[in-house]
Amino acid sequence: MDWKSVGEKLMQFIKDNDLYKVARIAGPTHNFLAIRLAEEKCSTEIKSLPIKQGDVERIDGQSVLVQVLRGLDTINLELGVEYQISEVQFIPSDSDSSSVYELLIRELIKRIDSNGEFVVI
């Protein structure tokens, strides 16, 4: 696997057809985010992905969506661009955090905007 270190956190960036994905592992915490970009402003659909049997839901979609949209606004302003997202996917059993999805979307959009490397599947 091609993991990129951002600070001390390891992230993997993946492009799967029209989905951009980022997985982050930092010690015992782990988070996954996938987005689908939109051509124009639209409402963003939030989708929770299936969890493994026996896993516990730790995060809810509304919390993830709020963080993603806040991070998107920040990075759009920082880069002087207007990326739009039509869909957000997350895993409800991932580690709970009040800001990790904000970080993930910023790193993902920076990579998309700079034509950075993605593992293509």
N, CA, C and O atoms as CSV, one atom per row, in Angstrom:
chain,resi,resn,atom,element,x,y,z
A,1,MET,N,N,0.833,-1.179,0.000
A,1,MET,CA,C,0.000,0.000,0.000
A,1,MET,C,C,0.875,1.238,0.000
A,1,MET,O,O,1.983,1.235,0.537
A,2,ASP,N,N,0.359,2.299,-0.612
A,2,ASP,CA,C,1.097,3.542,-0.733
A,2,ASP,C,C,0.536,4.543,0.274
A,2,ASP,O,O,-0.388,5.296,-0.032
A,3,TRP,N,N,1.101,4.541,1.465
A,3,TRP,CA,C,0.645,5.424,2.538
A,3,TRP,C,C,1.495,6.676,2.536
A,3,TRP,O,O,2.715,6.599,2.396
A,4,LYS,N,N,0.860,7.836,2.690
A,4,LYS,CA,C,1.560,9.119,2.752
A,4,LYS,C,C,1.450,9.650,4.171
A,4,LYS,O,O,0.375,9.630,4.772
A,5,SER,N,N,2.566,10.124,4.699
A,5,SER,CA,C,2.562,10.663,6.051
A,5,SER,C,C,2.220,12.148,6.006
A,5,SER,O,O,2.866,12.916,5.293
A,6,VAL,N,N,1.215,12.548,6.757
A,6,VAL,CA,C,0.864,13.949,6.925
A,6,VAL,C,C,1.042,14.214,8.402
A,6,VAL,O,O,0.222,13.802,9.221
A,7,GLY,N,N,2.119,14.906,8.739
A,7,GLY,CA,C,2.485,15.022,10.138
A,7,GLY,C,C,2.839,13.627,10.617
A,7,GLY,O,O,3.652,12.949,9.989
A,8,GLU,N,N,2.253,13.189,11.702
A,8,GLU,CA,C,2.497,11.840,12.203
A,8,GLU,C,C,1.351,10.903,11.854
A,8,GLU,O,O,1.339,9.750,12.284
A,9,LYS,N,N,0.396,11.387,11.086
A,9,LYS,CA,C,-0.769,10.581,10.738
A,9,LYS,C,C,-0.572,9.977,9.359
A,9,LYS,O,O,-0.128,10.670,8.443
A,10,LEU,N,N,-0.884,8.738,9.197
A,10,LEU,CA,C,-0.743,8.088,7.906
A,10,LEU,C,C,-2.061,8.133,7.149
A,10,LEU,O,O,-3.115,7.783,7.680
A,11,MET,N,N,-1.980,8.574,5.894
A,11,MET,CA,C,-3.165,8.657,5.052
A,11,MET,C,C,-2.906,7.968,3.728
A,11,MET,O,O,-1.810,8.031,3.173
A,12,GLN,N,N,-3.942,7.309,3.238
A,12,GLN,CA,C,-3.885,6.734,1.909
A,12,GLN,C,C,-4.972,7.393,1.077
A,12,GLN,O,O,-6.114,7.518,1.519
A,13,PHE,N,N,-4.612,7.814,-0.134
A,13,PHE,CA,C,-5.537,8.493,-1.035
A,13,PHE,C,C,-5.839,7.571,-2.209
A,13,PHE,O,O,-4.926,7.046,-2.846
A,14,ILE,N,N,-7.124,7.376,-2.492
A,14,ILE,CA,C,-7.573,6.411,-3.495
A,14,ILE,C,C,-8.578,7.075,-4.429
A,14,ILE,O,O,-9.404,7.876,-3.991
A,15,LYS,N,N,-8.507,6.742,-5.711
A,15,LYS,CA,C,-9.530,7.165,-6.671
A,15,LYS,C,C,-10.166,5.903,-7.214
A,15,LYS,O,O,-9.494,5.051,-7.794
A,16,ASP,N,N,-11.466,5.793,-7.019
A,16,ASP,CA,C,-12.243,4.622,-7.428
A,16,ASP,C,C,-13.380,5.122,-8.308
A,16,ASP,O,O,-14.428,5.526,-7.804
A,17,ASN,N,N,-13.172,5.096,-9.640
A,17,ASN,CA,C,-14.097,5.697,-10.600
A,17,ASN,C,C,-14.266,7.176,-10.257
A,17,ASN,O,O,-13.295,7.929,-10.338
A,18,ASP,N,N,-15.461,7.613,-9.880
A,18,ASP,CA,C,-15.636,9.038,-9.576
A,18,ASP,C,C,-15.680,9.314,-8.071
A,18,ASP,O,O,-16.106,10.389,-7.649
A,19,LEU,N,N,-15.242,8.352,-7.271
A,19,LEU,CA,C,-15.149,8.556,-5.827
A,19,LEU,C,C,-13.695,8.816,-5.434
A,19,LEU,O,O,-12.787,8.084,-5.827
A,20,TYR,N,N,-13.500,9.868,-4.658
A,20,TYR,CA,C,-12.197,10.143,-4.069
A,20,TYR,C,C,-12.262,9.685,-2.625
A,20,TYR,O,O,-13.194,10.031,-1.900
A,21,LYS,N,N,-11.271,8.905,-2.205
A,21,LYS,CA,C,-11.291,8.313,-0.872
A,21,LYS,C,C,-10.003,8.633,-0.131
A,21,LYS,O,O,-8.932,8.759,-0.725
A,22,VAL,N,N,-10.140,8.760,1.184
A,22,VAL,CA,C,-8.964,8.912,2.032
A,22,VAL,C,C,-9.184,8.050,3.272
A,22,VAL,O,O,-10.255,8.062,3.878
A,23,ALA,N,N,-8.151,7.308,3.628
A,23,ALA,CA,C,-8.160,6.510,4.851
A,23,ALA,C,C,-7.032,7.037,5.726
A,23,ALA,O,O,-5.932,7.300,5.241
A,24,ARG,N,N,-7.310,7.189,7.019
A,24,ARG,CA,C,-6.322,7.732,7.961
A,24,ARG,C,C,-6.214,6.796,9.145
A,24,ARG,O,O,-7.213,6.387,9.737
A,25,ILE,N,N,-4.968,6.465,9.477
A,25,ILE,CA,C,-4.706,5.653,10.664
A,25,ILE,C,C,-3.671,6.396,11.491
A,25,ILE,O,O,-2.583,6.714,11.012
A,26,ALA,N,N,-4.026,6.668,12.741
A,26,ALA,CA,C,-3.115,7.368,13.659
A,26,ALA,C,C,-3.155,6.610,14.975
A,26,ALA,O,O,-4.022,6.846,15.816
A,27,GLY,N,N,-2.216,5.705,15.144
A,27,GLY,CA,C,-2.223,4.872,16.351
A,27,GLY,C,C,-3.487,4.040,16.388
A,27,GLY,O,O,-3.787,3.332,15.426
A,28,PRO,N,N,-4.239,4.111,17.483
A,28,PRO,CA,C,-5.435,3.272,17.597
A,28,PRO,C,C,-6.665,3.858,16.892
A,28,PRO,O,O,-7.707,3.204,16.841
A,29,THR,N,N,-6.562,5.078,16.347
A,29,THR,CA,C,-7.719,5.670,15.684
A,29,THR,C,C,-7.661,5.457,14.184
A,29,THR,O,O,-6.583,5.379,13.594
A,30,HIS,N,N,-8.818,5.364,13.581
A,30,HIS,CA,C,-8.904,5.154,12.139
A,30,HIS,C,C,-10.172,5.819,11.619
A,30,HIS,O,O,-11.224,5.781,12.257
A,31,ASN,N,N,-10.041,6.438,10.424
A,31,ASN,CA,C,-11.181,7.088,9.799
A,31,ASN,C,C,-11.084,6.948,8.290
A,31,ASN,O,O,-9.996,6.914,7.715
A,32,PHE,N,N,-12.249,6.867,7.667
A,32,PHE,CA,C,-12.373,6.724,6.225
A,32,PHE,C,C,-13.382,7.755,5.745
A,32,PHE,O,O,-14.410,7.982,6.383
A,33,LEU,N,N,-13.073,8.380,4.604
A,33,LEU,CA,C,-13.989,9.337,3.996
A,33,LEU,C,C,-13.930,9.157,2.496
A,33,LEU,O,O,-12.848,9.030,1.922
A,34,ALA,N,N,-15.088,9.144,1.857
A,34,ALA,CA,C,-15.160,9.118,0.397
A,34,ALA,C,C,-16.087,10.240,-0.039
A,34,ALA,O,O,-17.096,10.511,0.613
A,35,ILE,N,N,-15.742,10.893,-1.145
A,35,ILE,CA,C,-16.581,11.969,-1.671
A,35,ILE,C,C,-16.761,11.808,-3.175
A,35,ILE,O,O,-15.933,11.217,-3.867
A,36,ARG,N,N,-17.858,12.347,-3.646
A,36,ARG,CA,C,-18.118,12.450,-5.080
A,36,ARG,C,C,-18.277,13.951,-5.353
A,36,ARG,O,O,-19.113,14.613,-4.738
A,37,LEU,N,N,-17.478,14.475,-6.268
A,37,LEU,CA,C,-17.550,15.893,-6.594
A,37,LEU,C,C,-18.757,16.173,-7.486
A,37,LEU,O,O,-19.240,15.295,-8.200
A,38,ALA,N,N,-19.228,17.407,-7.427
A,38,ALA,CA,C,-20.345,17.855,-8.262
A,38,ALA,C,C,-19.873,19.024,-9.116
A,38,ALA,O,O,-18.960,19.756,-8.733
A,39,GLU,N,N,-20.499,19.190,-10.270
A,39,GLU,CA,C,-20.148,20.288,-11.173
A,39,GLU,C,C,-20.663,21.625,-10.660
A,39,GLU,O,O,-20.062,22.668,-10.919
A,40,GLU,N,N,-21.773,21.594,-9.934
A,40,GLU,CA,C,-22.376,22.838,-9.451
A,40,GLU,C,C,-22.906,22.646,-8.045
A,40,GLU,O,O,-22.980,21.524,-7.543
A,41,LYS,N,N,-23.272,23.739,-7.419
A,41,LYS,CA,C,-23.765,23.708,-6.043
A,41,LYS,C,C,-24.996,22.800,-5.963
A,41,LYS,O,O,-25.899,22.890,-6.794
A,42,CYS,N,N,-25.020,21.938,-4.969
A,42,CYS,CA,C,-26.122,20.996,-4.790
A,42,CYS,C,C,-26.178,20.590,-3.329
A,42,CYS,O,O,-25.271,20.893,-2.554
A,43,SER,N,N,-27.249,19.904,-2.959
A,43,SER,CA,C,-27.285,19.379,-1.597
A,43,SER,C,C,-26.394,18.146,-1.553
A,43,SER,O,O,-26.293,17.411,-2.535
A,44,THR,N,N,-25.756,17.925,-0.427
A,44,THR,CA,C,-24.810,16.824,-0.274
A,44,THR,C,C,-25.487,15.662,0.416
A,44,THR,O,O,-26.015,15.798,1.520
A,45,GLU,N,N,-25.467,14.509,-0.251
A,45,GLU,CA,C,-26.046,13.289,0.313
A,45,GLU,C,C,-25.005,12.618,1.209
A,45,GLU,O,O,-23.833,12.526,0.843
A,46,ILE,N,N,-25.430,12.155,2.366
A,46,ILE,CA,C,-24.528,11.450,3.285
A,46,ILE,C,C,-24.916,9.982,3.307
A,46,ILE,O,O,-26.088,9.650,3.485
A,47,LYS,N,N,-23.938,9.099,3.128
A,47,LYS,CA,C,-24.188,7.655,3.124
A,47,LYS,C,C,-23.283,6.972,4.132
A,47,LYS,O,O,-22.065,7.146,4.113
A,48,SER,N,N,-23.892,6.196,5.007
A,48,SER,CA,C,-23.080,5.388,5.915
A,48,SER,C,C,-22.842,4.041,5.255
A,48,SER,O,O,-23.765,3.431,4.716
A,49,LEU,N,N,-21.612,3.587,5.299
A,49,LEU,CA,C,-21.247,2.298,4.717
A,49,LEU,C,C,-21.464,1.194,5.753
A,49,LEU,O,O,-21.486,1.466,6.953
A,50,PRO,N,N,-21.622,-0.036,5.300
A,50,PRO,CA,C,-21.845,-1.147,6.244
A,50,PRO,C,C,-20.659,-1.325,7.192
A,50,PRO,O,O,-19.509,-1.088,6.824
A,51,ILE,N,N,-20.965,-1.745,8.412
A,51,ILE,CA,C,-19.907,-2.023,9.383
A,51,ILE,C,C,-19.824,-3.527,9.603
A,51,ILE,O,O,-20.767,-4.268,9.325
A,52,LYS,N,N,-18.677,-3.959,10.108
A,52,LYS,CA,C,-18.472,-5.380,10.384
A,52,LYS,C,C,-19.396,-5.834,11.507
A,52,LYS,O,O,-19.706,-5.076,12.426
A,53,GLN,N,N,-19.824,-7.081,11.411
A,53,GLN,CA,C,-20.659,-7.643,12.468
A,53,GLN,C,C,-19.905,-7.570,13.792
A,53,GLN,O,O,-18.738,-7.954,13.872
A,54,GLY,N,N,-20.567,-7.084,14.811
A,54,GLY,CA,C,-19.949,-6.956,16.121
A,54,GLY,C,C,-19.358,-5.581,16.383
A,54,GLY,O,O,-19.093,-5.235,17.534
A,55,ASP,N,N,-19.142,-4.775,15.315
A,55,ASP,CA,C,-18.641,-3.410,15.505
A,55,ASP,C,C,-19.760,-2.521,16.038
A,55,ASP,O,O,-20.942,-2.817,15.862
A,56,VAL,N,N,-19.374,-1.440,16.684
A,56,VAL,CA,C,-20.319,-0.508,17.290
A,56,VAL,C,C,-20.303,0.803,16.511
A,56,VAL,O,O,-19.239,1.289,16.127
A,57,GLU,N,N,-21.487,1.376,16.278
A,57,GLU,CA,C,-21.551,2.686,15.640
A,57,GLU,C,C,-21.101,3.744,16.634
A,57,GLU,O,O,-21.634,3.843,17.739
A,58,ARG,N,N,-20.104,4.539,16.225
A,58,ARG,CA,C,-19.544,5.572,17.099
A,58,ARG,C,C,-19.841,6.983,16.604
A,58,ARG,O,O,-19.820,7.942,17.377
A,59,ILE,N,N,-20.119,7.099,15.302
A,59,ILE,CA,C,-20.345,8.424,14.722
A,59,ILE,C,C,-21.608,8.410,13.875
A,59,ILE,O,O,-22.014,7.370,13.357
A,60,ASP,N,N,-22.221,9.581,13.743
A,60,ASP,CA,C,-23.434,9.664,12.923
A,60,ASP,C,C,-23.169,10.557,11.717
A,60,ASP,O,O,-22.266,11.393,11.722
A,61,GLY,N,N,-23.967,10.359,10.703
A,61,GLY,CA,C,-23.789,11.047,9.438
A,61,GLY,C,C,-23.858,12.554,9.533
A,61,GLY,O,O,-23.102,13.252,8.857
A,62,GLN,N,N,-24.754,13.070,10.361
A,62,GLN,CA,C,-24.896,14.523,10.459
A,62,GLN,C,C,-23.618,15.172,10.985
A,62,GLN,O,O,-23.216,16.231,10.502
A,63,SER,N,N,-22.982,14.547,11.964
A,63,SER,CA,C,-21.720,15.055,12.509
A,63,SER,C,C,-20.635,15.058,11.434
A,63,SER,O,O,-19.886,16.027,11.304
A,64,VAL,N,N,-20.554,13.973,10.665
A,64,VAL,CA,C,-19.565,13.874,9.583
A,64,VAL,C,C,-19.833,14.951,8.539
A,64,VAL,O,O,-18.909,15.633,8.095
A,65,LEU,N,N,-21.101,15.107,8.145
A,65,LEU,CA,C,-21.457,16.078,7.115
A,65,LEU,C,C,-21.114,17.503,7.547
A,65,LEU,O,O,-20.583,18.275,6.749
A,66,VAL,N,N,-21.409,17.860,8.789
A,66,VAL,CA,C,-21.086,19.197,9.297
A,66,VAL,C,C,-19.581,19.438,9.204
A,66,VAL,O,O,-19.149,20.499,8.752
A,67,GLN,N,N,-18.783,18.461,9.628
A,67,GLN,CA,C,-17.324,18.608,9.580
A,67,GLN,C,C,-16.830,18.745,8.139
A,67,GLN,O,O,-15.988,19.593,7.841
A,68,VAL,N,N,-17.363,17.899,7.245
A,68,VAL,CA,C,-16.928,17.922,5.841
A,68,VAL,C,C,-17.250,19.269,5.203
A,68,VAL,O,O,-16.399,19.856,4.534
A,69,LEU,N,N,-18.461,19.762,5.401
A,69,LEU,CA,C,-18.845,21.036,4.787
A,69,LEU,C,C,-18.053,22.198,5.368
A,69,LEU,O,O,-17.710,23.131,4.642
A,70,ARG,N,N,-17.757,22.161,6.653
A,70,ARG,CA,C,-16.938,23.197,7.287
A,70,ARG,C,C,-15.522,23.166,6.698
A,70,ARG,O,O,-14.962,24.212,6.369
A,71,GLY,N,N,-14.948,21.963,6.565
A,71,GLY,CA,C,-13.614,21.824,5.984
A,71,GLY,C,C,-13.580,22.216,4.520
A,71,GLY,O,O,-12.601,22.800,4.055
A,72,LEU,N,N,-14.646,21.898,3.786
A,72,LEU,CA,C,-14.735,22.260,2.370
A,72,LEU,C,C,-14.756,23.773,2.216
A,72,LEU,O,O,-14.060,24.320,1.360
A,73,ASP,N,N,-15.550,24.454,3.040
A,73,ASP,CA,C,-15.580,25.921,2.985
A,73,ASP,C,C,-14.195,26.500,3.246
A,73,ASP,O,O,-13.761,27.424,2.559
A,74,THR,N,N,-13.505,25.953,4.244
A,74,THR,CA,C,-12.171,26.444,4.609
A,74,THR,C,C,-11.176,26.253,3.473
A,74,THR,O,O,-10.448,27.185,3.129
A,75,ILE,N,N,-11.133,25.067,2.887
A,75,ILE,CA,C,-10.143,24.787,1.844
A,75,ILE,C,C,-10.488,25.512,0.547
A,75,ILE,O,O,-9.587,25.949,-0.169
A,76,ASN,N,N,-11.779,25.648,0.232
A,76,ASN,CA,C,-12.164,26.419,-0.955
A,76,ASN,C,C,-11.684,27.860,-0.825
A,76,ASN,O,O,-11.162,28.433,-1.782
A,77,LEU,N,N,-11.860,28.443,0.352
A,77,LEU,CA,C,-11.420,29.807,0.611
A,77,LEU,C,C,-9.895,29.906,0.516
A,77,LEU,O,O,-9.355,30.821,-0.106
A,78,GLU,N,N,-9.215,28.948,1.146
A,78,GLU,CA,C,-7.744,28.936,1.152
A,78,GLU,C,C,-7.171,28.825,-0.253
A,78,GLU,O,O,-6.202,29.507,-0.585
A,79,LEU,N,N,-7.767,27.963,-1.084
A,79,LEU,CA,C,-7.250,27.732,-2.436
A,79,LEU,C,C,-7.840,28.681,-3.483
A,79,LEU,O,O,-7.347,28.748,-4.609
A,80,GLY,N,N,-8.895,29.414,-3.113
A,80,GLY,CA,C,-9.549,30.299,-4.074
A,80,GLY,C,C,-10.307,29.527,-5.140
A,80,GLY,O,O,-10.330,29.923,-6.305
A,81,VAL,N,N,-10.933,28.413,-4.737
A,81,VAL,CA,C,-11.677,27.550,-5.662
A,81,VAL,C,C,-13.095,27.344,-5.118
A,81,VAL,O,O,-13.430,27.826,-4.036
A,82,GLU,N,N,-13.914,26.630,-5.876
A,82,GLU,CA,C,-15.277,26.353,-5.420
A,82,GLU,C,C,-15.650,24.903,-5.687
A,82,GLU,O,O,-16.553,24.634,-6.479
A,83,TYR,N,N,-14.974,23.976,-5.045
A,83,TYR,CA,C,-15.339,22.569,-5.169
A,83,TYR,C,C,-16.692,22.357,-4.506
A,83,TYR,O,O,-17.003,22.961,-3.479
A,84,GLN,N,N,-17.483,21.493,-5.111
A,84,GLN,CA,C,-18.798,21.118,-4.582
A,84,GLN,C,C,-18.809,19.596,-4.413
A,84,GLN,O,O,-18.164,18.875,-5.174
A,85,ILE,N,N,-19.533,19.126,-3.426
A,85,ILE,CA,C,-19.608,17.688,-3.158
A,85,ILE,C,C,-21.069,17.241,-3.218
A,85,ILE,O,O,-21.936,17.824,-2.567
A,86,SER,N,N,-21.326,16.201,-4.008
A,86,SER,CA,C,-22.693,15.681,-4.105
A,86,SER,C,C,-22.943,14.530,-3.140
A,86,SER,O,O,-24.082,14.266,-2.756
A,87,GLU,N,N,-21.856,13.839,-2.748
A,87,GLU,CA,C,-22.025,12.670,-1.879
A,87,GLU,C,C,-20.833,12.523,-0.945
A,87,GLU,O,O,-19.686,12.754,-1.329
A,88,VAL,N,N,-21.129,12.133,0.289
A,88,VAL,CA,C,-20.120,11.840,1.302
A,88,VAL,C,C,-20.402,10.445,1.829
A,88,VAL,O,O,-21.545,10.121,2.152
A,89,GLN,N,N,-19.365,9.611,1.919
A,89,GLN,CA,C,-19.496,8.270,2.496
A,89,GLN,C,C,-18.556,8.162,3.692
A,89,GLN,O,O,-17.446,8.693,3.680
A,90,PHE,N,N,-19.023,7.463,4.722
A,90,PHE,CA,C,-18.221,7.262,5.926
A,90,PHE,C,C,-18.579,5.916,6.533
A,90,PHE,O,O,-19.559,5.284,6.140
A,91,ILE,N,N,-17.774,5.485,7.494
A,91,ILE,CA,C,-18.009,4.213,8.189
A,91,ILE,C,C,-18.392,4.542,9.638
A,91,ILE,O,O,-17.570,5.074,10.384
A,92,PRO,N,N,-19.631,4.230,10.044
A,92,PRO,CA,C,-20.120,4.607,11.374
A,92,PRO,C,C,-19.314,4.039,12.541
A,92,PRO,O,O,-19.389,4.568,13.650
A,93,SER,N,N,-18.547,2.975,12.313
A,93,SER,CA,C,-17.769,2.374,13.404
A,93,SER,C,C,-16.367,2.974,13.524
A,93,SER,O,O,-15.580,2.539,14.365
A,94,ASP,N,N,-16.047,3.972,12.689
A,94,ASP,CA,C,-14.732,4.616,12.791
A,94,ASP,C,C,-14.606,5.386,14.095
A,94,ASP,O,O,-15.581,5.557,14.827
A,95,SER,N,N,-13.401,5.845,14.375
A,95,SER,CA,C,-13.121,6.585,15.608
A,95,SER,C,C,-13.858,7.919,15.617
A,95,SER,O,O,-13.855,8.649,14.625
A,96,ASP,N,N,-14.482,8.225,16.736
A,96,ASP,CA,C,-15.221,9.471,16.898
A,96,ASP,C,C,-14.256,10.636,17.060
A,96,ASP,O,O,-13.241,10.514,17.747
A,97,SER,N,N,-14.568,11.764,16.430
A,97,SER,CA,C,-13.754,12.968,16.544
A,97,SER,C,C,-14.608,14.162,16.148
A,97,SER,O,O,-15.495,14.049,15.302
A,98,SER,N,N,-14.339,15.298,16.759
A,98,SER,CA,C,-15.097,16.504,16.425
A,98,SER,C,C,-14.486,17.269,15.253
A,98,SER,O,O,-15.046,18.273,14.813
A,99,SER,N,N,-13.339,16.804,14.741
A,99,SER,CA,C,-12.694,17.574,13.670
A,99,SER,C,C,-11.950,16.743,12.619
A,99,SER,O,O,-11.444,17.321,11.657
A,100,VAL,N,N,-11.861,15.438,12.756
A,100,VAL,CA,C,-11.031,14.656,11.839
A,100,VAL,C,C,-11.540,14.710,10.394
A,100,VAL,O,O,-10.739,14.708,9.460
A,101,TYR,N,N,-12.857,14.758,10.202
A,101,TYR,CA,C,-13.366,14.786,8.827
A,101,TYR,C,C,-13.112,16.137,8.167
A,101,TYR,O,O,-13.023,16.233,6.944
A,102,GLU,N,N,-12.998,17.172,8.983
A,102,GLU,CA,C,-12.599,18.485,8.490
A,102,GLU,C,C,-11.176,18.403,7.937
A,102,GLU,O,O,-10.899,18.928,6.859
A,103,LEU,N,N,-10.280,17.752,8.666
A,103,LEU,CA,C,-8.904,17.538,8.218
A,103,LEU,C,C,-8.875,16.674,6.954
A,103,LEU,O,O,-8.175,16.999,5.996
A,104,LEU,N,N,-9.626,15.588,6.952
A,104,LEU,CA,C,-9.602,14.672,5.811
A,104,LEU,C,C,-10.072,15.349,4.529
A,104,LEU,O,O,-9.461,15.163,3.476
A,105,ILE,N,N,-11.149,16.130,4.599
A,105,ILE,CA,C,-11.638,16.770,3.371
A,105,ILE,C,C,-10.653,17.825,2.885
A,105,ILE,O,O,-10.471,17.991,1.679
A,106,ARG,N,N,-10.015,18.539,3.810
A,106,ARG,CA,C,-9.028,19.538,3.387
A,106,ARG,C,C,-7.860,18.861,2.666
A,106,ARG,O,O,-7.428,19.324,1.610
A,107,GLU,N,N,-7.350,17.769,3.234
A,107,GLU,CA,C,-6.227,17.053,2.606
A,107,GLU,C,C,-6.643,16.455,1.259
A,107,GLU,O,O,-5.861,16.456,0.308
A,108,LEU,N,N,-7.852,15.954,1.181
A,108,LEU,CA,C,-8.351,15.344,-0.058
A,108,LEU,C,C,-8.495,16.405,-1.157
A,108,LEU,O,O,-8.047,16.194,-2.284
A,109,ILE,N,N,-9.108,17.526,-0.836
A,109,ILE,CA,C,-9.294,18.588,-1.834
A,109,ILE,C,C,-7.949,19.181,-2.255
A,109,ILE,O,O,-7.758,19.482,-3.433
A,110,LYS,N,N,-7.020,19.353,-1.322
A,110,LYS,CA,C,-5.674,19.844,-1.688
A,110,LYS,C,C,-5.039,18.910,-2.704
A,110,LYS,O,O,-4.443,19.360,-3.683
A,111,ARG,N,N,-5.167,17.615,-2.473
A,111,ARG,CA,C,-4.557,16.626,-3.360
A,111,ARG,C,C,-5.242,16.646,-4.732
A,111,ARG,O,O,-4.570,16.576,-5.761
A,112,ILE,N,N,-6.559,16.739,-4.747
A,112,ILE,CA,C,-7.299,16.810,-6.018
A,112,ILE,C,C,-6.883,18.071,-6.771
A,112,ILE,O,O,-6.586,18.012,-7.964
A,113,ASP,N,N,-6.861,19.205,-6.083
A,113,ASP,CA,C,-6.579,20.489,-6.708
A,113,ASP,C,C,-5.164,20.561,-7.271
A,113,ASP,O,O,-4.941,21.214,-8.291
A,114,SER,N,N,-4.210,19.903,-6.627
A,114,SER,CA,C,-2.818,19.940,-7.086
A,114,SER,C,C,-2.480,18.784,-8.022
A,114,SER,O,O,-1.317,18.585,-8.372
A,115,ASN,N,N,-3.508,18.013,-8.432
A,115,ASN,CA,C,-3.293,16.826,-9.273
A,115,ASN,C,C,-2.297,15.878,-8.624
A,115,ASN,O,O,-1.439,15.306,-9.296
A,116,GLY,N,N,-2.421,15.717,-7.302
A,116,GLY,CA,C,-1.541,14.833,-6.566
A,116,GLY,C,C,-1.829,13.365,-6.862
A,116,GLY,O,O,-2.783,13.030,-7.564
A,117,GLU,N,N,-0.995,12.513,-6.319
A,117,GLU,CA,C,-1.102,11.073,-6.568
A,117,GLU,C,C,-2.265,10.441,-5.817
A,117,GLU,O,O,-2.537,10.766,-4.661
A,118,PHE,N,N,-2.939,9.532,-6.502
A,118,PHE,CA,C,-3.973,8.678,-5.908
A,118,PHE,C,C,-3.698,7.256,-6.334
A,118,PHE,O,O,-3.229,7.017,-7.448
A,119,VAL,N,N,-3.982,6.318,-5.469
A,119,VAL,CA,C,-3.979,4.904,-5.859
A,119,VAL,C,C,-5.273,4.719,-6.639
A,119,VAL,O,O,-6.353,4.964,-6.101
A,120,VAL,N,N,-5.188,4.293,-7.889
A,120,VAL,CA,C,-6.383,4.143,-8.726
A,120,VAL,C,C,-6.807,2.670,-8.691
A,120,VAL,O,O,-6.014,1.771,-8.971
A,121,ILE,N,N,-8.086,2.447,-8.336
A,121,ILE,CA,C,-8.599,1.067,-8.333
A,121,ILE,C,C,-9.815,0.935,-9.215
A,121,ILE,O,O,-10.378,-0.153,-9.332
